[in-house]
C-alpha cells in the first residue's frame, strides 16, 4: 500500500498496532492523527534538510488529505505514529515496543541504506 493520504497512514499504523478488527478501535483516529502531526516536527529535528521544500503539516481529519513527504521516509512517520500510540499503554512490554518503534523512526530518517 502506497502511503500517500492520511487515511492510508492510519491504516498502516493500525496494522502494526494490531488494531484492525474491532470497532471502536483501541486507538482512536484522533490519537493517531495527533501522532502523525507530531511526527513532522520530530522528523525535522533529525533531518531539517527534508523540510526545505516539504512543509510541516498538521492533520485533524482522517481523509484523503495528501501527506507531503519524500517516499523514502514515509514509513518512518508510521513508525512514529505506532510508537506514540504504544506509549499510552501501561504494560511494560508495550513500553519496550514503543521504544523500538521510536528508534526505528529515528534510524529510518538518519541511516543511509
Secondary structure by P-SEA (a helix, b strand, c coil): cccccaaaaaaaaaaaacccccccccccaaaaaaaaaaaaaaaaaacccccccccccccccccccccccccccaaaaaaaaaaaaaaacccaaaaaaaaaaaaaaaaaacccc
